[in-house]
Structure formats: C-alpha cells, structure tokens
Amino acid sequence: MAEPQETPSFHRAKSGQVREALDRLEGLVVDGLKHGFFDYSIACEIANGGKRQLVIRAGKSHKFTIP
C-alpha cells in the first residue's frame, strides 16, 4: 500500500503571503462577477533565494513574495 504523500505547506495555507494572495484573488473574481466583466492575469517567477514572486495584474499589480 502506498504511503500518503505529505502536502507542501503552500497547498494548505492558512496564513502568510499565500493566504493573502488567494484572498485577494477571490475578492477580485467576486468583484468582477458583480460588475459583469473582468480581465486578470497571474504570473509567478523564481526570485532571489529561491522565493516565488507571485503577481496578480488586475488594473494594478498586486505582488506577493512566497518563500
């Protein structure tokens, strides 16, 4: 029988930058649905020290640094 795989901490984020990014994204989508239209983009790249730089572009850019 296979061992259960451990889920990386960012998959179950309850706090920190990942949680903030997900909350912001959820708010943007809900607001866009209320208005009836939206156009967003999400990008992620590796920054210094192996950290991830998550950018949500929705009129203005929202940046999150994730270790």
Secondary structure as the mmCIF struct_conf table of DSSP 4:
data_model
#
loop_
_struct_conf.conf_type_id
_struct_conf.id
_struct_conf.beg_label_comp_id
_struct_conf.beg_label_asym_id
_struct_conf.beg_label_seq_id
_struct_conf.end_label_comp_id
_struct_conf.end_label_asym_id
_struct_conf.end_label_seq_id
HELX_LH_PP_P HELX_LH_PP_P1 ALA A 2 PRO A 8
HELX_RH_3T_P HELX_RH_3T_P1 SER A 9 ARG A 12
BEND BEND1 SER A 15 SER A 15
HELX_RH_AL_P HELX_RH_AL_P1 GLY A 16 HIS A 35
TURN_TY1_P TURN_TY1_P1 GLY A 36 GLY A 36
STRN STRN1 SER A 41 ILE A 46
HELX_RH_3T_P HELX_RH_3T_P2 ASN A 48 GLY A 50
STRN STRN2 ARG A 52 ARG A 57
BEND BEND2 ALA A 58 LYS A 60
STRN STRN3 SER A 61 ILE A 66
#
